[in-house]
Amino acid sequence: MSRLRYHLLTMVTVAGGTLKLPRCPYCGIAAPLLSDRWTGVTEGSDGQRIWHTYECSVCGGVVLGFAPASNPHKGEVYPRLSLPHEAIPERAREYLRQAQETYFQPAASIAMSASAIDSLLKAKGYKKGTLHERIDQAAADHIITDDMAKWGHQVRLDGNDQRHADENAPLPTQPDAERCAEFALALAEVMFVLPSRVTRGIEETQKKP
């Protein structure tokens, strides 16, 4: 997974002790109010670090941030927000991004994960038949494992429940949405990210004298 590194321009300079991030890494809400709850300093071989903890006003999640004392306007936050890998096809990548950003709206997130799975399979040439059949065919062709196919069928059913507003289906929860996105991301990793890494590794090895 690609990682976003944020420059913490607001960590030590904004009055009131707030941190600006595009989204909360826990609940995904846009432009969260992250208020400073604790500040401390540690000493290491590379000098001092200024640490802060910030609490999301919506979900209560705590973000940890630090900046070197020698350069207080640059730092990192944990957990880091993640973006789908650039090796994933654009349409599927966008669906995955939206699925991750709407965990706090589980039905919408699950629908996006299901769309991402559909798009990933189509990008590999699996365009005929139902989604169930295409997942099975990908397993038969050893693109994914049989266990991944079983997992995928459950995600597909969850996605259909939300897209077709099944009255008998229970409303999904945020953990449900996270599990569906986890499978979609795993599928993208197996089908596109790992092959791209292998190809890049071979190319880099061939360049060596």
N, C-alpha and C positions, 0 to 999 in steps of 0.2 A: 504494500500500500504506500502510495506517495504520502508524504507528511507536509503539513503546512507549518512553517516556522514564523512566528509573529514577532515583530519589533515592538517591544513594550514601551512605546512612547509615552504612555499614560501611567506607567507603574509608579513612578516616583515624582511626577510633575503635576498631575491633575489634582486640583483642590478637592478635598472630600474623599480622596483615596478610592477611586473607582478604576476599573480596568475595562477597556473597550475591546470587545471581540465581535466578529460578525454574528456568531451564534454561540449559545451555551453548549459545551461539549457533552453535557448530560441530557438535557431535555430538548435541545435543538432550537429553542426559541430565538428569533432574530433580535439583534441589538439588545442583549440582556443587560440588566442592571447588576453588575458585579461589584459588590462593596467590600472594601478592605476590612478584614477581621483580625489580622495579626501581621506583625512585621518583625523580622529578626535579621541578624547578621552572622554569617559563619566565616571562618578563616581556613584557607586551604593553600596548597602549594602554588596555586595560580593567583593568589590574592583573596580579597574579601568578596563575598557574594551577599547581596541584599535579597531577602526572601519575603514574599507576601502571600497570604491566602485571601481569596476573594469568594464571597458567598453569592450564589445566584438568588435573586429575590423571588423567582418563580418556583424552582424545584428544590432549592436549598443545597444544591451541589456545590462543592468547594473546589476551586481552581487554584493550583499552586503555581506561583510564578517566581522567577529570580532574574536578577541582572547583576553583572559584575560591577563592583563598586567603582572600578576604573572607567567604566563605560555604562552608566546607569540608564541610558536611553535605548539599549539593546538587550534583549533577554529571551527567555523561552517560557512557555506555559505548559502545564501538565494537568489533565490529559490533553494531548494535542488533538486538534481537529484533523480529521483525515479526509482525503479526496480519493475517489477511485483512480486506479492506476491508468496512466495515459495509454497503455497497450490495449485497453478495453475499447471496443468500438464506440464511437461518439454517442449514438442514440442510447445504447445500454448504459454507458457511463453516466449520462444525464439522468436516466431513470434511477440508477443506483444512488446518485447524489441526492435526488429528491426523496428517495426512501429513507436515507440517513437523516435528512433534515426535518422529517415529519414524524419522528418516533412518537412525539407527544400527541399526534393525530393518527393512532394506530391503523384505522381502516384505510386511510389515504396512503400510509407508508406501505402497507401490505400490498395494495393494488399496484404501487410503483415497483415493488420487488417482483411481483408476478410479471409485470410488463418487461422488467429487465431480463428475467429468465427467458421469456419468449423471444426477446430481441437477441440475446446471446446465442440461442439455438439457431435462429434464422441466419445470423452472421456466419455460422459454421455450415450453412447449407441445409439445415433441417427445417424445411418450409412446408412440407406436405403432412397432412393428417392433423390429429388433435395434439395439443401440447403433451398429453399423456403419452401418446404414441411416439412423439419426437424425443421425449426424454428416454423412453425405452430403447429407441433406435440408437441414440447417442451412447447408451450403456452397451448395447450389442456391438457397436463399432469400437468399443474400448476408449471412447473419448472421455467418459466418466465411469466411475465404478458402479456396480449394482447397488451398493449401499447409498451412494449419492442419488441414484435414481429413486430409491424408496423415499429418501428424504425429500427429494424434489416433488414427488407426487403429493406429499402432505402440504408443502408450500403452495403447490398449484391449487389444491382444494381450498386452502385458506384464502388465496387470492380470488378465486371464483366466488367464494362466499361474499366478499366485500364488493366485487364488481357487479354482481347480480342481485345484491341486497337480499340475500336469502333470509326469510323471516324466521327460519328455524335455527339459524346459526347464531351462537352467542356473540356479543360484541367483543372484538379483540382488545387486548391490553397492550401496553407498551412492550412488555417482554415478548409477546407474540410477534409484534412488529420487528423487534430486534432479531428474533430467531429467523424470521423470513429473510430479512436483509443479510443475515449471516450466511444463509445458504446461497443466496444470489451472489454475494461476494466470493464465496468459496468456488462457485461454478465459474465465475469470471477468472479467478486465479488459475484454476486448472486448465481452462480452455484457451486463455489468452496470455495471462501474465507470466506463468511459468515457461511456456514455449518461447516467449519473447526474451526471457532471461537466459534460457539455454542458447538461443541463437546469438545473443549478444556475447555470451561467454565464449562460444566457439570462435566468433569473429575476433574477439580480443586475444584469444590464445594463438590464433593464426598470425596475428600481427607481430608476435614475439619472434626475435631472431633465433 
